[in-house]
Amino acid sequence: MRRWLPLRALALAGAAALLLGGCVRPGGSDGDLTDDWPVLSEARLFVPAAGVCLPRITAVVQASTYETVDCARNHLAEAVHVGTFTGPVAADARRPEPGSPDLRGARAECDQRVRDVLGGDWHSARLTMNIALPSVPAWAGGARWFRCDLSETDSIDNTRPVNRTGSLRGAMLGDSALIHRCFDPKLIGENLNYMAPVLCTEPHRAEFVGVYVERDMSWAEFTRNEQQAHQRCMALIAAFADVPNNSDLPYRAGSIFYPPSQREWEEGDRGVRCFLWSDDRKLTRSMRDAGPQGLPAI
């Protein structure tokens, strides 16, 4: 068994050896014991990667639990872009919270990067975009990044991300199954319960016509003024179906609209999804460019 001498004994033994051997320096030593330590590298802040897929959804990304997967495998989100906070937000010692107006700049940047990757407006498809942030301790340590996460959702009514395989890059180019088209709304009394997607050649009562952006309005004002949203959607319906936007339009169709959530609205997402609604008859074709004869006033 190997035995270790006490530190004091080792020190005395070393001193005795130095005296017996004279002041002879070991080969290669300059006698200065303070200048031979390697320089420690500067600590680097953790920054998540972009262009990777993620096995789970998280609003806060921590280095200790960070994980990515191959996009060819099942995943819940795709990290499309990683940006950097600047200006007053970056200078604030407190990290912005989800739903804060301080995230408007980040959301606008994410929105544009996501459109570039998809080839279209993600509001027009079964997709959702979320912003992931550093942890509070990481922010206090200097982290100022934000990540733009894109996910496929189950439906227009259920925006919870679902597992998928394959990257979403270019997903809105061509005849994508993700893009909103025709629906057969299910009602409970006078209230809309959910929108069942169907082929436009099948009997249906609703069709997606586009998105308008509501800019200068608070969430409270929007919820109090649904008539304005209806009128904005009716204008999109008239343009989509190629019919006049006049007093006859309400006799041709009505509207259904889906605004962002309150959290998304406060962060700066003002994209309102608009649908043509046929209350009195079933449709069996798309109303795009249908004209007055295809969408008559009844």
Secondary structure, 3 states (H helix, E strand, C coil): CCCCCCHHHHHHHHHHHHHHHCCCCCCCCCCCCCCCCCCCCCCCCCCCCCCEEECCCCCEECHHHCCCECCCCCECEEEEEEEECCHHHHHCCCCCCCCCHHHHHHHHHHHHHHHHHHCCCHHHECEEEEEEEECHHHHHCCCCEEEEEEEEECCCCCCCECCECCCCCCCCCCCCCCECCEEEEEEECCEEEEEEEECCCCCECEEEEEEEECCCCCHHHHHHCHHHHHHHHHHHHHHHHCCCCCCCHHHHCEEEEECCCHHHHHHCCCEEEEEEECCCCCECCCCCCCHHHHCCCC
